[in-house]
Amino acid sequence: MEKEKEELTLEEAFEQLDGMLEKLEDRELPLEESFRLYQQGMELLAHCNEKIDTVEKKIFIMNGDGGLDEF
């Protein structure tokens, strides 16, 4: 069973996207299935963007005083 998008790690989402791309490269794939995979892929990309945005907001850099400042 596929994990809910919120539970997916970036690595897992990228693996799913790779699998979708492989399927989409199949010229025998019905058009309806292609559209379904495309839609799922776009949803996964949005999920990945959200995860990356969250990580970027948590990144801190060390300032000259040895303390941490948000990036």
MMTF fields as JSON, N, C-alpha, C and O atoms, coordinates in Angstrom:
{
  "mmtfVersion": "1.0.0",
  "mmtfProducer": "UNKNOWN",
  "numBonds": 283,
  "numAtoms": 284,
  "numGroups": 71,
  "numChains": 1,
  "numModels": 1,
  "chainsPerModel": [1],
  "groupsPerChain": [71],
  "chainIdList": ["A"],
  "bondAtomList": [4, 2, 8, 6, 12, 10, 16, 14, 20, 18, 24, 22, 28, 26, 32, 30, 36, 34, 40, 38, 44, 42, 48, 46, 52, 50, 56, 54, 60, 58, 64, 62, 68, 66, 72, 70, 76, 74, 80, 78, 84, 82, 88, 86, 92, 90, 96, 94, 100, 98, 104, 102, 108, 106, 112, 110, 116, 114, 120, 118, 124, 122, 128, 126, 132, 130, 136, 134, 140, 138, 144, 142, 148, 146, 152, 150, 156, 154, 160, 158, 164, 162, 168, 166, 172, 170, 176, 174, 180, 178, 184, 182, 188, 186, 192, 190, 196, 194, 200, 198, 204, 202, 208, 206, 212, 210, 216, 214, 220, 218, 224, 222, 228, 226, 232, 230, 236, 234, 240, 238, 244, 242, 248, 246, 252, 250, 256, 254, 260, 258, 264, 262, 268, 266, 272, 270, 276, 274, 280, 278],
  "bondOrderList": [1, 1, 1, 1, 1, 1, 1, 1, 1, 1, 1, 1, 1, 1, 1, 1, 1, 1, 1, 1, 1, 1, 1, 1, 1, 1, 1, 1, 1, 1, 1, 1, 1, 1, 1, 1, 1, 1, 1, 1, 1, 1, 1, 1, 1, 1, 1, 1, 1, 1, 1, 1, 1, 1, 1, 1, 1, 1, 1, 1, 1, 1, 1, 1, 1, 1, 1, 1, 1, 1],
  "groupList": [{"groupName": "MET", "atomNameList": ["N", "CA", "C", "O"], "elementList": ["N", "C", "C", "O"], "formalChargeList": [0, 0, 0, 0], "bondAtomList": [1, 0, 2, 1, 3, 2], "bondOrderList": [1, 1, 2], "singleLetterCode": "M", "chemCompType": "L-PEPTIDE LINKING"}, {"groupName": "GLU", "atomNameList": ["N", "CA", "C", "O"], "elementList": ["N", "C", "C", "O"], "formalChargeList": [0, 0, 0, 0], "bondAtomList": [1, 0, 2, 1, 3, 2], "bondOrderList": [1, 1, 2], "singleLetterCode": "E", "chemCompType": "L-PEPTIDE LINKING"}, {"groupName": "LYS", "atomNameList": ["N", "CA", "C", "O"], "elementList": ["N", "C", "C", "O"], "formalChargeList": [0, 0, 0, 0], "bondAtomList": [1, 0, 2, 1, 3, 2], "bondOrderList": [1, 1, 2], "singleLetterCode": "K", "chemCompType": "L-PEPTIDE LINKING"}, {"groupName": "LEU", "atomNameList": ["N", "CA", "C", "O"], "elementList": ["N", "C", "C", "O"], "formalChargeList": [0, 0, 0, 0], "bondAtomList": [1, 0, 2, 1, 3, 2], "bondOrderList": [1, 1, 2], "singleLetterCode": "L", "chemCompType": "L-PEPTIDE LINKING"}, {"groupName": "THR", "atomNameList": ["N", "CA", "C", "O"], "elementList": ["N", "C", "C", "O"], "formalChargeList": [0, 0, 0, 0], "bondAtomList": [1, 0, 2, 1, 3, 2], "bondOrderList": [1, 1, 2], "singleLetterCode": "T", "chemCompType": "L-PEPTIDE LINKING"}, {"groupName": "ALA", "atomNameList": ["N", "CA", "C", "O"], "elementList": ["N", "C", "C", "O"], "formalChargeList": [0, 0, 0, 0], "bondAtomList": [1, 0, 2, 1, 3, 2], "bondOrderList": [1, 1, 2], "singleLetterCode": "A", "chemCompType": "L-PEPTIDE LINKING"}, {"groupName": "PHE", "atomNameList": ["N", "CA", "C", "O"], "elementList": ["N", "C", "C", "O"], "formalChargeList": [0, 0, 0, 0], "bondAtomList": [1, 0, 2, 1, 3, 2], "bondOrderList": [1, 1, 2], "singleLetterCode": "F", "chemCompType": "L-PEPTIDE LINKING"}, {"groupName": "GLN", "atomNameList": ["N", "CA", "C", "O"], "elementList": ["N", "C", "C", "O"], "formalChargeList": [0, 0, 0, 0], "bondAtomList": [1, 0, 2, 1, 3, 2], "bondOrderList": [1, 1, 2], "singleLetterCode": "Q", "chemCompType": "L-PEPTIDE LINKING"}, {"groupName": "ASP", "atomNameList": ["N", "CA", "C", "O"], "elementList": ["N", "C", "C", "O"], "formalChargeList": [0, 0, 0, 0], "bondAtomList": [1, 0, 2, 1, 3, 2], "bondOrderList": [1, 1, 2], "singleLetterCode": "D", "chemCompType": "L-PEPTIDE LINKING"}, {"groupName": "GLY", "atomNameList": ["N", "CA", "C", "O"], "elementList": ["N", "C", "C", "O"], "formalChargeList": [0, 0, 0, 0], "bondAtomList": [1, 0, 2, 1, 3, 2], "bondOrderList": [1, 1, 2], "singleLetterCode": "G", "chemCompType": "PEPTIDE LINKING"}, {"groupName": "ARG", "atomNameList": ["N", "CA", "C", "O"], "elementList": ["N", "C", "C", "O"], "formalChargeList": [0, 0, 0, 0], "bondAtomList": [1, 0, 2, 1, 3, 2], "bondOrderList": [1, 1, 2], "singleLetterCode": "R", "chemCompType": "L-PEPTIDE LINKING"}, {"groupName": "PRO", "atomNameList": ["N", "CA", "C", "O"], "elementList": ["N", "C", "C", "O"], "formalChargeList": [0, 0, 0, 0], "bondAtomList": [1, 0, 2, 1, 3, 2], "bondOrderList": [1, 1, 2], "singleLetterCode": "P", "chemCompType": "L-PEPTIDE LINKING"}, {"groupName": "SER", "atomNameList": ["N", "CA", "C", "O"], "elementList": ["N", "C", "C", "O"], "formalChargeList": [0, 0, 0, 0], "bondAtomList": [1, 0, 2, 1, 3, 2], "bondOrderList": [1, 1, 2], "singleLetterCode": "S", "chemCompType": "L-PEPTIDE LINKING"}, {"groupName": "TYR", "atomNameList": ["N", "CA", "C", "O"], "elementList": ["N", "C", "C", "O"], "formalChargeList": [0, 0, 0, 0], "bondAtomList": [1, 0, 2, 1, 3, 2], "bondOrderList": [1, 1, 2], "singleLetterCode": "Y", "chemCompType": "L-PEPTIDE LINKING"}, {"groupName": "HIS", "atomNameList": ["N", "CA", "C", "O"], "elementList": ["N", "C", "C", "O"], "formalChargeList": [0, 0, 0, 0], "bondAtomList": [1, 0, 2, 1, 3, 2], "bondOrderList": [1, 1, 2], "singleLetterCode": "H", "chemCompType": "L-PEPTIDE LINKING"}, {"groupName": "CYS", "atomNameList": ["N", "CA", "C", "O"], "elementList": ["N", "C", "C", "O"], "formalChargeList": [0, 0, 0, 0], "bondAtomList": [1, 0, 2, 1, 3, 2], "bondOrderList": [1, 1, 2], "singleLetterCode": "C", "chemCompType": "L-PEPTIDE LINKING"}, {"groupName": "ASN", "atomNameList": ["N", "CA", "C", "O"], "elementList": ["N", "C", "C", "O"], "formalChargeList": [0, 0, 0, 0], "bondAtomList": [1, 0, 2, 1, 3, 2], "bondOrderList": [1, 1, 2], "singleLetterCode": "N", "chemCompType": "L-PEPTIDE LINKING"}, {"groupName": "ILE", "atomNameList": ["N", "CA", "C", "O"], "elementList": ["N", "C", "C", "O"], "formalChargeList": [0, 0, 0, 0], "bondAtomList": [1, 0, 2, 1, 3, 2], "bondOrderList": [1, 1, 2], "singleLetterCode": "I", "chemCompType": "L-PEPTIDE LINKING"}, {"groupName": "VAL", "atomNameList": ["N", "CA", "C", "O"], "elementList": ["N", "C", "C", "O"], "formalChargeList": [0, 0, 0, 0], "bondAtomList": [1, 0, 2, 1, 3, 2], "bondOrderList": [1, 1, 2], "singleLetterCode": "V", "chemCompType": "L-PEPTIDE LINKING"}],
  "groupTypeList": [0, 1, 2, 1, 2, 1, 1, 3, 4, 3, 1, 1, 5, 6, 1, 7, 3, 8, 9, 0, 3, 1, 2, 3, 1, 8, 10, 1, 3, 11, 3, 1, 1, 12, 6, 10, 3, 13, 7, 7, 9, 0, 1, 3, 3, 5, 14, 15, 16, 1, 2, 17, 8, 4, 18, 1, 2, 2, 17, 6, 17, 0, 16, 9, 8, 9, 9, 3, 8, 1, 6],
  "groupIdList": [1, 2, 3, 4, 5, 6, 7, 8, 9, 10, 11, 12, 13, 14, 15, 16, 17, 18, 19, 20, 21, 22, 23, 24, 25, 26, 27, 28, 29, 30, 31, 32, 33, 34, 35, 36, 37, 38, 39, 40, 41, 42, 43, 44, 45, 46, 47, 48, 49, 50, 51, 52, 53, 54, 55, 56, 57, 58, 59, 60, 61, 62, 63, 64, 65, 66, 67, 68, 69, 70, 71],
  "secStructList": [7, 7, 7, 7, 4, 4, 4, 7, 7, 2, 2, 2, 2, 2, 2, 2, 2, 2, 2, 2, 2, 2, 2, 2, 6, 7, 6, 6, 1, 7, 2, 2, 2, 2, 2, 2, 2, 2, 2, 2, 2, 2, 2, 2, 2, 2, 2, 2, 2, 2, 2, 2, 2, 2, 2, 2, 2, 2, 7, 3, 3, 3, 7, 6, 6, 1, 7, 3, 3, 3, 7],
  "xCoordList": [0.846, 0.0, 0.886, 1.897, 0.508, 1.275, 1.085, -0.028, 2.194, 2.116, 1.371, 1.386, 0.722, 0.113, 1.238, 2.357, 0.939, 1.962, 2.636, 3.841, 1.889, 2.472, 3.541, 4.444, 3.446, 4.389, 5.603, 6.61, 5.532, 6.624, 7.844, 7.727, 9.004, 10.234, 10.489, 9.88, 11.383, 11.733, 12.283, 11.97, 13.1, 13.687, 12.613, 12.678, 11.629, 10.54, 9.708, 9.303, 9.466, 8.699, 9.471, 8.887, 10.781, 11.596, 11.595, 11.566, 11.627, 11.565, 10.24, 10.21, 9.151, 7.847, 7.805, 7.269, 8.367, 8.404, 9.216, 8.826, 10.347, 11.145, 10.344, 10.401, 9.596, 8.768, 7.691, 7.399, 7.104, 6.079, 6.668, 6.049, 7.871, 8.519, 8.787, 8.593, 9.229, 9.468, 8.185, 8.197, 7.083, 5.795, 5.356, 4.838, 5.564, 5.15, 5.952, 5.477, 7.152, 7.972, 7.478, 7.894, 6.6, 6.051, 5.025, 3.98, 5.318, 4.435, 3.121, 2.176, 3.045, 1.828, 0.87, -0.242, 1.288, 0.473, -0.765, -0.645, -1.947, -3.167, -3.145, -2.561, -3.786, -3.805, -4.372, -3.836, -5.45, -6.061, -5.089, -5.02, -4.334, -3.339, -2.219, -1.716, -1.83, -0.798, -1.248, -0.478, -2.501, -3.017, -3.079, -2.766, -3.483, -3.551, -2.155, -1.98, -1.171, 0.203, 0.744, 1.441, 0.419, 0.864, 0.299, 1.02, -0.983, -1.616, -0.988, -0.706, -0.767, -0.132, 1.278, 1.706, 1.987, 3.339, 3.366, 4.234, 2.421, 2.346, 2.022, 2.542, 1.166, 0.855, 2.093, 2.352, 2.85, 4.083, 5.105, 5.791, 5.21, 6.13, 5.743, 6.612, 4.45, 3.983, 4.349, 4.769, 4.187, 4.56, 6.057, 6.46, 6.873, 8.324, 8.677, 9.523, 8.03, 8.29, 7.947, 8.68, 6.84, 6.463, 7.507, 7.898, 7.962, 8.983, 10.264, 10.866, 10.68, 11.916, 11.774, 12.703, 10.632, 10.392, 10.479, 11.05, 9.918, 9.959, 11.39, 11.771, 12.18, 13.575, 14.351, 15.142, 14.123, 14.837, 14.541, 15.419, 13.335, 12.969, 13.629, 13.752, 14.055, 14.672, 16.192, 16.842, 16.756, 18.213, 18.715, 18.168, 19.744, 20.369, 21.819, 22.439, 22.359, 23.775, 24.43, 23.786, 25.703, 26.425, 26.867, 27.453, 26.59, 27.007, 28.394, 28.979, 28.905, 30.262, 30.453, 31.585, 29.378, 29.469, 29.381, 29.418, 29.265, 29.13, 27.68, 27.41, 26.752, 25.338, 24.757, 25.446, 23.501, 22.86, 21.814, 21.037, 21.81, 20.799, 20.073, 20.641, 18.802, 18.071, 18.657, 19.098, 18.661, 19.18, 18.221, 18.481],
  "yCoordList": [-1.191, 0.0, 1.248, 1.294, 2.249, 3.477, 4.358, 4.511, 4.937, 5.842, 7.1, 7.494, 7.729, 9.035, 10.027, 9.884, 11.017, 11.975, 12.664, 12.911, 12.977, 13.686, 12.852, 13.404, 11.526, 10.645, 10.339, 9.847, 10.614, 10.293, 11.16, 12.365, 10.539, 11.311, 11.805, 11.322, 12.759, 13.238, 12.108, 12.015, 11.253, 10.156, 9.206, 8.762, 8.898, 8.013, 8.654, 7.984, 9.943, 10.65, 10.658, 10.462, 10.885, 10.868, 9.481, 9.373, 8.422, 7.067, 6.833, 6.238, 7.302, 7.158, 7.935, 7.448, 9.14, 9.938, 9.235, 9.242, 8.625, 7.876, 6.731, 6.496, 6.02, 4.92, 5.415, 4.769, 6.557, 7.137, 7.53, 7.317, 8.106, 8.49, 7.282, 7.339, 6.195, 4.969, 4.492, 4.105, 4.518, 4.097, 5.023, 4.567, 6.334, 7.304, 7.166, 7.555, 6.619, 6.42, 5.259, 5.121, 4.428, 3.285, 3.772, 4.305, 3.593, 4.065, 3.286, 3.724, 2.162, 1.354, 1.777, 1.256, 2.695, 3.136, 3.878, 4.812, 3.464, 4.163, 5.639, 6.003, 6.467, 7.906, 8.256, 9.125, 7.59, 7.875, 7.603, 8.358, 6.503, 6.159, 7.195, 7.547, 7.681, 8.724, 9.979, 10.564, 10.389, 11.57, 11.348, 12.253, 10.141, 9.825, 9.898, 10.484, 9.301, 9.33, 10.756, 11.143, 11.535, 12.927, 13.704, 14.45, 13.524, 14.219, 13.798, 14.644, 12.502, 12.023, 12.594, 12.976, 12.647, 13.189, 14.655, 15.083, 15.426, 16.842, 17.016, 17.925, 16.149, 16.204, 15.858, 16.485, 14.865, 14.507, 15.638, 15.908, 16.304, 17.435, 18.558, 19.177, 18.825, 19.849, 19.45, 20.286, 18.162, 17.654, 17.861, 18.297, 17.549, 17.714, 19.183, 19.5, 20.075, 21.506, 21.964, 22.761, 21.472, 21.824, 21.34, 22.068, 20.082, 19.523, 20.344, 20.65, 20.7, 21.469, 22.846, 23.324, 23.49, 24.793, 24.7, 25.579, 23.643, 23.447, 23.289, 23.872, 22.505, 22.288, 23.596, 23.923, 24.344, 25.612, 26.577, 27.333, 26.557, 27.452, 27.045, 27.864, 25.788, 25.294, 25.402, 25.137, 25.786, 25.864, 27.078, 28.175, 26.868, 27.941, 28.064, 27.082, 29.262, 29.472, 30.032, 30.697, 29.751, 30.227, 31.668, 31.974, 32.532, 33.939, 34.123, 33.188, 35.322, 35.629, 35.458, 35.273, 35.514, 35.363, 33.913, 33.634, 32.991, 31.578, 31.158, 29.995, 32.088, 31.766, 31.349, 31.351, 31.001, 30.574, 31.592, 32.095, 31.879, 32.73, 31.921, 31.021, 32.263, 31.586, 31.966, 33.098, 31.032, 31.231, 32.044, 32.318],
  "zCoordList": [0.0, 0.0, 0.0, 0.701, -0.782, -0.91, 0.324, 0.827, 0.805, 1.955, 1.552, 0.386, 2.517, 2.285, 1.958, 2.45, 1.141, 0.72, 1.898, 1.856, 2.94, 4.075, 4.775, 5.403, 4.672, 5.342, 4.469, 4.978, 3.182, 2.275, 2.542, 2.764, 2.518, 2.544, 1.125, 0.17, 0.998, -0.341, -1.201, -2.388, -0.602, -1.342, -1.869, -3.015, -1.03, -1.446, -2.564, -3.514, -2.436, -3.469, -4.78, -5.845, -4.71, -5.93, -6.574, -7.8, -5.765, -6.299, -7.023, -8.1, -6.426, -7.07, -8.38, -9.375, -8.383, -9.608, -10.692, -11.86, -10.314, -11.286, -11.898, -13.105, -11.049, -11.542, -12.493, -13.499, -12.178, -13.044, -14.395, -15.437, -14.369, -15.619, -16.501, -17.716, -15.897, -16.667, -17.333, -18.502, -16.597, -17.16, -18.284, -19.303, -18.097, -19.108, -20.405, -21.471, -20.318, -21.511, -22.37, -23.52, -21.825, -22.555, -23.578, -23.206, -24.841, -25.914, -25.963, -26.62, -25.294, -25.271, -24.151, -24.058, -23.323, -22.182, -22.696, -23.49, -22.246, -22.684, -22.271, -21.251, -23.075, -22.84, -21.475, -20.787, -21.074, -19.77, -18.63, -17.66, -18.762, -17.734, -17.717, -16.65, -18.881, -18.956, -18.21, -17.448, -18.433, -17.744, -16.241, -15.469, -15.813, -14.386, -13.756, -12.688, -14.421, -13.909, -13.877, -12.939, -14.909, -14.95, -13.758, -13.095, -13.495, -12.369, -11.045, -10.197, -10.861, -9.625, -9.496, -8.407, -10.609, -10.592, -10.201, -9.44, -10.718, -10.369, -8.884, -8.237, -8.345, -6.91, -6.08, -5.053, -6.526, -5.811, -5.874, -4.888, -7.031, -7.14, -6.186, -5.572, -6.059, -5.118, -3.692, -2.893, -3.379, -2.05, -1.808, -0.73, -2.806, -2.675, -2.451, -1.616, -3.194, -3.024, -1.616, -1.031, -1.065, 0.307, 1.301, 2.213, 1.111, 2.018, 1.948, 2.978, 0.736, 0.563, 1.191, 1.842, 1.008, 1.636, 3.153, 3.799, 3.72, 5.169, 5.655, 6.669, 4.939, 5.316, 5.217, 6.102, 4.137, 3.977, 5.12, 5.535, 5.622, 6.72, 8.029, 8.94, 8.132, 9.361, 9.348, 10.359, 8.219, 8.109, 8.88, 8.766, 9.651, 10.426, 10.007, 9.599, 10.108, 9.835, 11.096, 11.907, 11.24, 12.414, 12.169, 11.131, 13.109, 12.98, 13.573, 14.12, 13.459, 13.931, 15.421, 15.868, 16.22, 17.665, 18.116, 19.314, 17.174, 17.543, 17.758, 18.058, 17.608, 17.735, 16.385, 15.365, 16.407, 15.173, 14.737, 15.548, 13.463, 12.849, 11.786, 11.168, 11.589, 10.538, 9.199, 9.0, 8.299, 6.942, 6.132, 4.96]
}
